């Protein structure tokens, strides 16, 4: 039995601890992990959370570019740090509850998978920028939908 191939330190960053290497829906698993950690953590101040997302985006840009070089692919499926960023953007609009987390998850995954315009245009950007930017766009659309839903459904934390 041979040993597993050595992974670069960057692999562990862009695959977020190896989640991206899952043979089953790595993007969905990464989004679910992000939601679970967000929900189980104490309710973060939005400024702290936004600062974490900015840091994540900078690390994600570098790591995504590295993944492109390591794999030779334009958008390697092993890269899931972009899902963490996009899901985090969607969670900015969510009440810190299981229903808010669940809705943010569903909206983000729908927009990330379907990639409606303008999300589909964002992924055309070169390199790691394109990898990260389309998920930010999907996260923004999810946050917008969640925001309007909360306005009209008081049970979710709106008026």
N, C-alpha and C positions, 0 to 999 in steps of 0.2 A: 504494500500500500504506500503510495507516494505522499509526500507532505503537501500541504496547501501552498499555493504560490504566495510569496511575500507581497504584502500590500504596502504601498507608499503611505507615509503619514497623511498625505492629502486625501487618499482614498477614504480614510476614517472621517474626514471632515465633510467632503462632498457627498458621501453616502450616509451621513449622520449616524456614525457608529455601526455601519454595515447594513442599515435598513434598506438602502438602495440596492443591495445585492439579493434581496428577496426575489424568488421566482414568481411570487404572487403579488401583483399590484403594489409595487414599492412606493409609488406616489401616494396612494391611498393610505398605506400603512404609515408613511411619514406624516401625513396630515393628521391621522388619528392620534399618533404619538404626541404631536404638537398640541392638539386639543386636550388630550388627557393631562399633560403636564400643566397647561394653562389653567385647566379647571381645578386640579388638585392643589395648585399653588395658591397662596393667599392672593386676594384680589389686588392686582398691581395698580399703582398709580399710572395713569395713561402716559405721563411724560417719561417715566422709567421704562415702560413697555415700548414706547416709540424709540427711545434711545437704544434699547436692546435690538429692535428691528433694524435700525440704521447700522449698528455694528454687524449684525447678521448679514445684511446686504453687502457690506464691504468684504467680509470674509467670504461670502458666497460668490462674489464676482471673481475673486482670485482663485478660489477652489474650483469653480466651474471652468475657468480657462485652463486650469491645470488638468482637469478631467478630460477636456477636449484633446489636449496634448497627449495624455496617457493612453486614451482609448482610440484616438484617431476619428472619433465620431463627432458630428456637429452638435447633437443633443443627446448625450448618453443617458440611458434610462437609469443607470446607477446613481446619477446625480439627483438627490432629493432634498438638498439644502434649500433649493428654490421653493419646494412645497412648504417647508417650515416658514419661509419668509411670506409667501402668499397667504398661507393659513393664518399667520400672525396678523397680517394686514386686515383680513376678514374679522378676526377676533377683536380688533380695536373697536368695532361697532357693537359687539355682543355684550349683553349683560352677563355678569360673572355667575352663570347658572348652567345647569345641565341643558336646559332647553335652548339657551343662547348659544352655548358651545355646539350643540347638535345642529342647529340651524346654520351657524357659521360654517360648520364642516360641510353640510350638504350643499349650500350655495357655492362655496369655494370649489368643491370637487366638480360640480356641474359646469361652472364656468371654465375651470382648468381643463376639463376633458373636452368640452364642446368648442372651446376657444372662439367665441363669437367675436366679430369686429368690435372694438379695436384690439382685443387680446391677440387675435391671429396676426395682426400687423406688428405687434410688439415683439413677437418671437422671431421676426425676420432680422432683428438687430444682430450684428456679428458677435461671435464668441460668447463669453460668459454673460455679457449684457443681455443678449437675447434669451438665454436660458433663464435668467433671473427676472427679466422685465415682464415676460408674459404672465408669470405667476403673480407679480405685483398687480398687473392689470386685472387678473381674475379675482384677486383678493379685494381690490377696490370695488369691482362690480358686486361681489358678494356682500361687502360692507354696506354698499348703497342699498341693495335689496333688503338686507337685514334691518337697516336703519328705518326704511319706510314701513316694513312689516311691524316693527316695534311701535311705531307711531300709531298704527291702527289696531294693534292687539295689546291692550293694557296688561294682559296676563304675562306678557313677555318682559315687562318692565317699562313700558311706555307710559303715556298719559292715561 
